[in-house]
Amino acid sequence: MASSAGLELCGHALVVRGGSLFMATSTSSSDDDSLFIYDCSTAEKESQEYKGADGQPEDKGTDTILASTFSKSGSYFALTDDSVWPSRTVVRRCTALTFTASEEKVLVADKSGDVYSFPVLEQHGPGRLELGHLSMLLDVAVSPDDRYVLTADRDEKIRVSWATAPHNIESFCLGHTEFVSRILVAPGHPELLLSSSGDRTLRLWEYRSGRQLHCCHLTSLQEPAEPWGDKRFAVSRITYWRQEDCVALLCDSLPMVYLFQLDAPRQQLVYRQQLPFQHRVWDVAFEEGQGLWVLQDCREEPLVLCRPVGGQWQGAVEGQVELTEPFADWRVPTSLRRLSTLQLPDRSFRHFDLKRSREQAPPLGLLMAVPESAVVRRVSAHLRGNWAVLEGCAGGDSGLSGLYKATCDNVTSYLKRKEERLQQQLERKRRRTCPPGPAGRPRR
């Protein structure tokens, strides 16, 4: 996929990536103002020439970060770039990656339709081919019990395979009419799957049986007067807030975020709100106990933190719409964690060990709330001071617009040419059958 800016959150660890750089900091209200920046282009690489099937040198690609993710516990952070390294060779350009629930492996999906697994603890362990599609893979996920691997491809399919024997397919989730851009197993509801597509729908599945439970058409939520009402778009991000079963959708090239609530007992998605923005939104992510972080193309205000206040999500946003039902009151988390150490092994896709602080969180009754603006200002100041991480992504495309089916209407032109040939044949026939005139010439 394209090298658009990305945002990852786990606990109080916040990572922003763009181009070949990524920056990690903490969103906690403590005095820890540490910042970690890493540039993939400066990483040590072994000089080895790769040759393709024709014996010619193979393009090693660039150092652009293509995908990144945290492990479930937040102990590891993995990313993959567009280069080929001897230690951990990614066979094809990566499109998505995820950790297994046990955090023993990283699954890497690529543009050729294959999924490779890499051991986390073995720095130079080779990748193992797990499964393959006949089409480009766009996302990969794992069930919370590590029993199933879920893959989404460009040909509208979601496949559910056994993790221990991926050649055994448990089910297919069929119903999308365009490429499946994102999938997410709903946290807290291990039997439910959320998916989005270029057909502008958000769907809810019982993935083990392949049964579709609910489908929401995003076009029905738009106002006719909106300038992008007839524009094709796909969801570039699905993120989930477990505290209130809230789902946030970021659509490619649209300056707004859609908010839904998952009603698991009724097995449906309930539309709640739209958050419009004045600038292009690069990525969004929920932080438990905080709210929805929004990364946007604005150097003066690169980050916005939206929170539910009085039944409405609020932030530095104009024109918000009230919810049909209020969310529950905000709850303060009972534990804190801060970013401490990042360890970098030498590999093409890399995982970082985030050693959690041993400090004990204060009792809930003694926890002092720090104003939200202070945390946002501190993290935004880091981004403004290192804007080179993101400036190369301004005006860039996420790459989803090039995945739509190409329509070719050659029937109309064929029928037009056929009609012209018939007319020419009739004209030649009429001239041959016309009787001769007095001078021996055919009459006109």
For each residue, the residues with C-beta under 8 A, 3 or more apart:
1: 4 66 67 95 138 398 399 400
2: 396 397 398 399
3: 18 19 64 65 66 82 392 393 396
4: 1 18 236 282 283 393 396 397 398 399
5: 16 17 18 282 283 295 297 389 390 393
6: 16 17 18 65 67 68 282 283 295
7: 14 15 16 17 282 283 284 285 293 295
8: 14 15 17 68 69 70 77 285
9: 13 14 15 27 70 285 286 287 293
10: 13 70 71 74 77
11: 74 337 356
12: 26 27 28 287 336 337 338 339
13: 9 10 24 26 27 70 74 77 337 339 354
14: 7 8 9 24 25 26 27 287 293 379
15: 7 8 9 22 23 24 68 70 77
16: 5 6 7 22 23 295 383 389 390
17: 5 6 7 8 21 22 23 65 68 79 389
18: 3 4 5 6 21 22 65 389 390 391 392 393
19: 3 64 65 389 392 393
20: 39 40 41 62 63 64 65 81
21: 17 18 37 38 39 40 65 386 388 389
22: 15 16 17 18 37 38 65 68 79 389
23: 15 16 17 35 36 37 382 383 386 389
24: 13 14 15 35 36 37 38 77 339 342
25: 14 34 35 36 339 379 382
26: 12 13 14 30 32 34 338 339
27: 9 12 13 14 287 290 293 375 379
28: 12 32 336 337 338
29: 368 369 370 374 375
30: 26 336 338
31:
32: 26 28 338 339
33: 378
34: 25 26 339
35: 23 24 25 382 386
36: 23 24 25 339 342
37: 21 22 23 24 386 389
38: 21 22 24 43 342 344
39: 20 21 42 43 63
40: 20 21 43 63 64 65 79 81 83
41: 20 63
42: 39
43: 38 39 40 63 344 346
44: 346
45: 83 85
46: 85 86 87
47:
48: 86
49: 57
50: 57 58 60 84
51: 55 56 57 58
52: 55 56 57 58
53:
54:
55: 51 52
56: 51 52
57: 49 50 51 52
58: 50 51 52 84
59:
60: 50 83 84
61: 64 81 82 83 84 93
62: 20 81 82 83
63: 20 39 40 41 43 81 82 83
64: 3 19 20 40 61 81 82
65: 3 6 17 18 19 20 21 22 40 68 79 80 81
66: 1 3 80 81 82 93 94 95
67: 1 6 79 80 94 95 96 97
68: 6 8 15 17 22 65 77 78 79 80 97
69: 8 77 78 79 97 98 99
70: 8 9 10 13 15 74 76 77 99
71: 10 74 75 76 77 78 99 103
72: 99 101 103
73: 76 103
74: 10 11 13 70 71 337 354 356
75: 71 103 353 354 356
76: 70 71 73 99 103 120 351 352 353 354
77: 8 10 13 15 24 68 69 70 71 342 351 352 354
78: 68 69 71 97 99 106 349 350 351 352
79: 17 22 40 65 67 68 69 97 349 350
80: 65 66 67 68 90 94 97 108 348 349 350
81: 20 40 61 62 63 64 65 66 348 349
82: 3 61 62 63 64 66 93 94
83: 40 45 60 61 62 63 348
84: 50 58 60 61 89 90 348
85: 45 46 88 89 346 347 348
86: 46 48 89
87: 46 123 124 346 347 348
88: 85 118 123 124 125 127 347 348 349 350
89: 84 85 86 127 348
90: 80 84 93 94 108 110 116 127 348 349
91: 110 112 114 116 127
92: 110 111 112 114
93: 61 66 82 90 110 111
94: 66 67 80 82 90 97 108 109 110 111 349
95: 1 66 67 109 110 111 136 137 138 139
96: 67 108 109 137 138 139 140
97: 67 68 69 78 79 80 94 106 107 108 109 140 349
98: 69 106 107 140 141 142
99: 69 70 71 72 76 78 103 105 106 107 120 142
100: 103 104 105 106 107 117 142 146 163
101: 72 142 143 144 145 146
102: 105 146
103: 71 72 73 75 76 99 100 120
104: 100 119 120 121
105: 99 100 102 117 118 119 120
106: 78 97 98 99 100 117 118 120 349 351
107: 97 98 99 100 115 116 117 130 140 142 149
108: 80 90 94 96 97 115 116 117 118 127 140 349
109: 94 95 96 97 114 115 137 138 139 140 151
110: 90 91 92 93 94 95 113 114 115 116 137
111: 92 93 94 95 136 137
112: 91 92 132 136
113: 110 132 133 134 135 136 137 153
114: 91 92 109 110 129 130 131 132 133 137
115: 107 108 109 110 129 130 131 132 137 140 149 151 166
116: 90 91 107 108 110 127 128 129 130
117: 100 105 106 107 108 127 128 130
118: 88 105 106 108 125 127 128 349
119: 104 105 122 125
120: 76 99 103 104 105 106 351
121: 104
122: 119 125
123: 87 88 345 346 347
124: 87 88 347
125: 88 118 119 122
126:
127: 88 89 90 91 108 116 117 118
128: 116 117 118
129: 114 115 116 132
130: 107 114 115 116 117 149 166
131: 114 115 149 151 161 166 167
132: 112 113 114 115 129
133: 113 114 136 137 151 153 155 157 159
134: 113 155
135: 113 153 154 155 157
136: 95 111 112 113 133 153 154 403
137: 95 96 109 110 111 113 114 115 133 140 151 152 153 154
138: 1 95 96 109 152 153 154 179 180 181 182 403
139: 95 96 109 151 152 180 181 182 183
140: 96 97 98 107 108 109 115 137 149 150 151 152 183
141: 98 149 150 151 183 184 185 193
142: 98 99 100 101 107 146 148 149 150 163 185
143: 101 146 147 148 149 150 163 185 190
144: 101 185 190
145: 101 190
146: 100 101 102 142 143 163
147: 143 162 163 164
148: 142 143 160 161 162 163 170 207 208
149: 107 115 130 131 140 141 142 143 160 161 162 163 166
150: 140 141 142 143 158 159 160 161 183 185 193 207
151: 109 115 131 133 137 139 140 141 158 159 161
152: 137 138 139 140 157 158 180 181 182 183 195
153: 113 133 135 136 137 138 156 157 159 179 180
154: 135 136 137 138 179 180 403
155: 133 134 135 179
156: 153 174 176 177 178 179 180 197
157: 133 135 152 153 172 173 174 176 180
158: 150 151 152 172 173 174 176 180 183 193 195 205 207
159: 133 150 151 153 169 172
160: 148 149 150 169 170 171 172 173 207 208 210
161: 131 148 149 150 151 166 167 168 169 170
162: 147 148 149 165 166 168 169 170
163: 100 142 143 146 147 148 149 166
164: 147
165: 162 168
166: 115 130 131 149 161 162 163
167: 131 161
168: 161 162 165
169: 159 160 161 162 172
170: 148 160 161 162 208
171: 160 207 208 209 210
172: 157 158 159 160 169 210
173: 157 158 160 193 195 203 205 207 210 212
174: 156 157 158 210
175: 203 212 215
176: 156 157 158 179 180 195 197 199 201 203
177: 156 197 199
178: 156 197 198 199 234 403 404 405
179: 138 153 154 155 156 176 197 198 234 400 403 404
180: 138 139 152 153 154 156 157 158 176 183 195 196 197
181: 138 139 152 196 197 198 234 235 236 400 403
182: 138 139 152 195 196 235 236 237 238
183: 139 140 141 150 152 158 180 193 194 195 196 238
184: 141 193 194 195 238 239 240
185: 141 142 143 144 150 190 192 193 194 207
186: 189 190 192 193 194 240 245 262 264
187: 240 242
188: 242 245
189: 186 192 245 262 264
190: 143 144 145 185 186
191: 206 207 208
192: 185 186 189 204 205 206 207 213 262 264 267
193: 141 150 158 173 183 184 185 186 204 205 206 207
194: 183 184 185 186 202 203 204 205 238 240 247 262
195: 152 158 173 176 180 182 183 184 202 203 205
196: 180 181 182 183 201 202 203 234 235 238 249
197: 156 176 177 178 179 180 181 200 201 203 234 235
198: 178 179 181 232 234 400 403 404
199: 176 177 178
200: 197 217 218 219 232 233 234
201: 176 196 197 215 216 217 218
202: 194 195 196 215 216 218 235 238 247 249 258 260 269
203: 173 175 176 194 195 196 197 212 214 215 216
204: 192 193 194 212 213 214 215 262 267 268 269
205: 158 173 192 193 194 195 210 211 212 213
206: 191 192 193 209 210 211 213 267
207: 148 150 158 160 171 173 185 191 192 193 210
208: 148 160 170 171 191
209: 171 206
210: 160 171 172 173 174 205 206 207
211: 205 206
212: 173 175 203 204 205 215
213: 192 204 205 206 267 268
214: 203 204 267 268 269
215: 175 201 202 203 204 212
216: 201 202 203 220 221 260 269 271
217: 200 201 220 221
218: 200 201 202 221 222 233 235 249 251 258
219: 200 222 229
220: 216 217
221: 216 217 218 258 271 274
222: 218 219 226 228 229
223: 226 229
224: 229
225: 229
226: 222 223 229
227:
228: 222 231 233 253 254
229: 219 222 223 224 225 226
230:
231: 228 253 254
232: 198 200 401 404
233: 200 218 228 251 252 253 254
234: 178 179 181 196 197 198 200 251 252 400 401 403
235: 181 182 196 197 202 218 238 249 250 251 252
236: 4 181 182 250 251 252 283 398 400
237: 182 248 249 250 283 284 285
238: 182 183 184 194 196 202 235 247 248 249
239: 184 247 248 250 284 285 286 292
240: 184 186 187 194 245 246 247 248 262 286
241: 244 245 246 247 248 286 288 292
242: 187 188 245 288
243: 246 288 289 331
244: 241 261 308 327 328
245: 186 188 189 240 241 242 261 262 263 264
246: 240 241 243 259 260 261 262 272 286 327
247: 194 202 238 239 240 241 259 260 261 262 269
248: 237 238 239 240 241 257 258 259 260 284 286 292
249: 196 202 218 235 237 238 257 258 259 260
250: 235 236 237 239 257 281 283 284
251: 218 233 234 235 236 254 256 258
252: 233 234 235 236 398 400 401
253: 228 231 233 280 398 401
254: 228 231 233 251
255: 276 277 278 279 280 281
256: 251 274 275 276 277 281
257: 248 249 250 274 275 277 281 284 292 294
258: 202 218 221 248 249 251 271 273 274
259: 246 247 248 249 271 272 273 274 275 313
260: 202 216 246 247 248 249 269 270 271 272
261: 244 245 246 247 269 270 272
262: 186 189 192 194 204 240 245 246 247 269 270
263: 245 266 267 268 269 270
264: 186 189 192 245 267
265:
266: 263
267: 192 204 206 213 214 263 264
268: 204 213 214 263
269: 202 204 214 216 247 260 261 262 263
270: 260 261 262 263 324
271: 216 221 258 259 260
272: 246 259 260 261 323 324 325
273: 258 259 312 313 320 321 322 323
274: 221 256 257 258 259 320 321
275: 256 257 259 292 294 306 313 315 317 320
276: 255 256 317 318 319 320
277: 255 256 257 280 281 294 296 304 317
278: 255 298 318
279: 255 296 297 298 301
280: 253 255 277 296 297
281: 250 255 256 257 277 284 294 295 296 297
282: 4 5 6 7 295 296 297 390 393
283: 4 5 6 7 236 237 250 295
284: 7 237 239 248 250 257 281 292 293 294 295
285: 7 8 9 237 239 292 293
286: 9 239 240 241 246 248 291 292 293
287: 9 12 14 27 290 291 292 293
288: 241 242 243 333
289: 243 331 332 333
290: 27 287 293 305 307
291: 286 287 305 306 307 308 313 315
292: 239 241 248 257 275 284 285 286 287 305 306 307 313 315
293: 7 9 14 27 284 285 286 287 290 303 304 305
294: 257 275 277 281 284 303 304 305 306 315
295: 5 6 7 16 281 282 283 284 302 303
296: 277 279 280 281 282 301 302 303 304
297: 5 279 280 281 282 390 393 394
298: 278 279 301 302
299: 302 384 387
300: 384
301: 279 296 298 304 316 380
302: 295 296 298 299 380 383 384 387 390
303: 293 294 295 296 376 379 380 383
304: 277 293 294 296 301 315 316 317 376
305: 290 291 292 293 294 315 372 375 376
306: 275 291 292 294 313 314 315 317
307: 290 291 292 313 314 315 330 372
308: 244 291 311 312 313 314 327 330
309: 312 313 314 330
310: 326
311: 308 322 323 325 326 327
312: 273 308 309 320 322 323 326
313: 259 273 275 291 292 306 307 308 309 320 323
314: 306 307 308 309 317 320
315: 275 291 292 294 304 305 306 307
316: 301 304
317: 275 276 277 304 306 314 320
318: 276 278
319: 276
320: 273 274 275 276 312 313 314 317
321: 273 274
322: 273 311 312
323: 272 273 311 312 313 326 327
324: 270 272
325: 272 311
326: 310 311 312 323
327: 244 246 308 311 323
328: 244 331
329:
330: 307 308 309
331: 243 289 328
332: 289 364 367 369
333: 288 289 336
334: 361 364
335: 361
336: 12 28 30 333 359 361
337: 11 12 13 28 74 356 357
338: 12 26 28 30 32 357 359
339: 12 13 24 25 26 32 34 36 342 354
340: 354 355 356 357
341: 353 354 355
342: 24 36 38 77 339 352 353 354
343: 352 353
344: 38 43 350 352
345: 123 350 351
346: 43 44 85 87 123
347: 85 87 88 123 124 350 351
348: 80 81 83 84 85 87 88 89 90
349: 78 79 80 81 88 90 94 97 106 108 118
350: 78 79 80 88 344 345 347
351: 76 77 78 106 120 345 347
352: 76 77 78 342 343 344
353: 75 76 341 342 343
354: 13 74 75 76 77 339 340 341 342
355: 340 341
356: 11 74 75 337 340
357: 337 338 340
358:
359: 336 338
360:
361: 334 335 336 367
362: 366 367
363: 366 367
364: 332 334 367
365:
366: 362 363
367: 332 361 362 363 364
368: 29
369: 29 332
370: 29 374 375
371: 374 375
372: 305 307 375 376
373: 376 377
374: 29 370 371 377 378
375: 27 29 305 370 371 372 378 379
376: 303 304 305 372 373 379 380
377: 373 374 380 381
378: 33 374 375 381 382
379: 14 25 27 303 375 376 382 383
380: 301 302 303 376 377 383 384
381: 377 378 384 385
382: 23 25 35 378 379 385 386
383: 16 23 302 303 379 380 386 387 389 390
384: 299 300 302 380 381 387
385: 381 382
386: 21 23 35 37 382 383 389
387: 299 302 383 384 390 391
388: 21 391 392
389: 5 16 17 18 19 21 22 23 37 383 386
390: 5 16 18 282 297 302 383 387 393 394
391: 18 387 388 394
392: 3 18 19 388 396
393: 3 4 5 18 19 282 297 390 396
394: 297 390 391
395:
396: 2 3 4 392 393
397: 2 4 401
398: 1 2 4 236 252 253 401
399: 1 2 4 402 403
400: 1 179 181 198 234 236 252 403
401: 232 234 252 253 397 398 404
402: 399
403: 136 138 154 178 179 181 198 234 399 400
404: 178 179 198 232 401
405: 178
406:
407:
408:
409: 412 413
410: 413 414
411: 414 415
412: 409 415 416
413: 409 410 416 417
414: 410 411 417 418
415: 411 412 418 419
416: 412 413 419 420
417: 413 414 420 421
418: 414 415 421 422
419: 415 416 422 423
420: 416 417 423 424
421: 417 418 424 425
422: 418 419 425 426
423: 419 420 426 427
424: 420 421 427 428
425: 421 422 428 429
426: 422 423 429 430
427: 423 424 430 431
428: 424 425 431 432
429: 425 426 432 433
430: 426 427 433 434
431: 427 428 434 442
432: 428 429
433: 429 430
434: 430 431 442 443 444
435: 442 443
436: 440 441 442 443
437: 440 441 442 443
438:
439:
440: 436 437
441: 436 437
442: 431 434 435 436 437
443: 434 435 436 437
444: 434
